[in-house]
Amino acid sequence: MEYSEDCIVAATHPTLPGHFPGHPIVPGVVLLDHVLAALVRWQPTAVVSVLPQVKFIEPLLPEQPFTIALRSDRPGRLRFECLRAGRCIAGGILQLAADR
């Protein structure tokens, strides 16, 4: 199973003024927040228990469009990529909580 959606972080996002003053880049935690929000839109009942692997490869600037791609790797685990112009800028693994 796969899912993708296009995103953008507005230049007015509240985390940007301090990251970094005069030369803002989107904080990694903001990218992860977008990834988790995309997961909920794709699989509303999914609960992430841990992110065993996350890698930030290239910076993302405010207002730069990017795509979040999620795919099922194996039961209970998903891989994600954040892509800018088709190039991976961040990626990792989302481990899902077991069904309750």
Secondary structure, 3 states (H helix, E strand, C coil): CEEEEEECCCCCCCCCCCCCCCCCCCCHHHHHHHHHHHHHHHCCCCCEEEEEEEEECCCCCCCCCEEEEEEEEECCEEEEEEEECCEEEEEEEEEECCCC
